[in-house]
């Protein structure tokens, strides 16, 4: 069963539309937050695979990326992977027709929420895996999904968190290095002043005495 469907722009993770749920699914908000976190990771280039399945509890996220857009759905673990990706392909083909020229300029979240009508209609076609239509899709050898990578959601999100931490540590190290260099320059200046100040004072006094003597004479 298809439980959740979301479409987002990969460049910045902006949600473009989603399949509205009926409010009866448990933990739907939790999984939506996970999906948004995945979009955020994708916008940072943490996962470069154009097709992937991601295990999350008793479910799987499946996504495809095409034309800088991520089409994502969440299905029960028992739902055929092949049908999930066929479902996403149907959404992709129609979404490109409806919103293809406006995707890059979309400025607000869920700008294409009316696309939910097509999502709901298409989702109904994929509900029963035993219909003649879906059995034919499962037997279609032209569309295979065996090579699509499967990972765990914690592994995927964890990679993003670790990369963020590395980036933050790198920025901190650069900042600390800059501060250290400035302090080192200050210490060098102070050391030079302490070293040469007595000589400068003596020379100053001699010159002053020489000038006073010249004035007197």
Phi, psi and omega in degrees: 000135176280120184258329187209141177222129178220145177234131184219157176278129186289326187299327181224003178077011182293122176293128182262323177195168175206161176278119182293132180270166182269004178081001183261350181279136180283142174061024183297323180294323179299315181288329175296320178295321176297318180298318180294324177294323177295318177300319180297317178298317180297323180294338178266001178077021182287333178232119186259353180295134181280345176219134181202151171246136184231119181285131177217102182060229180275010185234175174228133165276137171234136178218155170229147178242126180212131178057040179064024177234137178254125177253116187234140173224155175239129182232162173297153182304326184280350183289134183301128180301323182297318179292323180300316181285330174294320177300314179296323178297319178297317179296316181300313182299319181285321182295323178297324177291317186283317190235006187310317183279354184246357186298313183293332183264358179302130187247347182231151179298145176057039180295336182248039185297337179295343177294348178303328179302316179290322179301313182296319180296318181288322180300322180298327180293335184257004183295310183265111183285351185260006176291157180302321181298312183286327175297321178296321179294322179294329181271357182287111183281350180284343181237098182251148183235012184296330184274355181287127184293143175240129180225170178266143185298323180293324177295315182293310181291327179295322177300317179297317180296319181295319179295322177297319180295318178298317179298317179295318179297321179297317179296319179296318180296319178298317180295316180296322179297319179296316179296317180298318180297320179295318179295321179297319178296320178297316180296321178297318178297317180297320180295318178296319179297314181297324183289316187259351181302314180300318179296320180296320179296314180300313180297321179297317180295316180299313179297321179296314179298318179298320181292318179296316180299320180295321180294319184293316181278000000 
